[in-house]
Amino acid sequence: MSTLVTRAGKGSPLTHNEVDTNFNNLNSDKSEKANNLSDLTSAPTARTNLGLVIGTDVQAYDADLATIAGLTPTNNYAIIGNGTSWTSSALPASGVTSVTGTAPVVSSGGSTPAISMAAATTSVNGYLTSTDWTTFNNKGSGTVTSASVVSANGFAGTVATATTTPAITISTSITGVLKGNATAISAATSGTDYSAGTSALGTGILKSTTTTGALTIAVAADFPTLNQNTTGTASNVTGTVAIANGGTGQTTANAAYNALSPMTTTGDIEYRNGSSVATRLPIGTAGQVLTVAAGIPSWATPSSGGSGSAKAWVRFNGTASTITDSYNVSSLTKNTTGDYTITFTTALANANYNTVLGCRNDVNSTTDSTAINIKYGTSPTTTTLSITLARFGLGNVDSDIVNATIFGT
């Protein structure tokens, strides 16, 4: 007789696989049909014979239940999900474990803390005691029993109704013109602290006496004699007059001009601007020309001309592949015999320029002419021009004198 899988108590149903195993074991033991276990070769038929339905009479197999069933029961542990499976974890301790305080609040700590706050003092923050409150609340009130004015530093005064609502009148004990010294006031002295009035003086230029400050009308003898002649010349003027006084601060003509001139560097040019002020035009760079822009002089790079001027030209030795002379040409490349590429220093405005080409017959011919052309299959560009030299019956040839001139916009 085979052993059947069982559970010891409630709440632990057989799994699907365990039920199938039990039925297969029963079938192997040749159980009688009277026990409703016939046809044991088919587990579903056996379950039907017993009247068992998975999910109704028995628990169907579930991976989560299998995982939970495999957990070990532990005191104060709980079953929790981690997002993909189930596990057990200790429950957190209950209650407050520690309490702290922020000054002036103080805590004794621990799970049953004592919370307190000290009374405020002159150096410690805390709560206001009733005694301190009474003192504080009584501040700002009171009565004036009497008011008076002390005569000092040139001031005096009187007080009306001194014991109730004082009315104070301030006066001075000084007679005459007052002067102060940041502490007190006193009487000013005529001729020392001020000059007496001029109402009694006649019309004229006032003169002050140094020691007394007394004012009188100046006379001719009080003014120095001007050192000048009456002919309008400056023959009697000596010394150097500073620029601030209308002179140049110099003693020679060149030095005087340089002192007043705005120019500072060799090659500078002086001109008059729109505000009628002498202005410096710094020296230009090599190759620039002097021109006028917006009504004032300036340096500019000369134009290469209009459409009638050559934009580039070159004379070179094709045999040696060397440039003899050129304008706006940076390099010459000899691709092969009689095949050359000319590169421009400054790109042309477009590639629709006109070319004038010429060369001397190659050294092997004194009768047949050498033809020079724009290279077939290679179009001119704004930066390069390719040309070829050829003689009838010989193909490409070199020449010791090759000329190319480019006209365009």
Order of alpha helices (4+ residues) and beta strands (2+ residues): alpha-alpha-alpha-beta-beta-beta-beta-alpha-beta-beta-beta-beta-beta-beta-alpha-beta-beta-beta-beta-beta-beta-beta-beta-beta-beta-beta-beta-beta
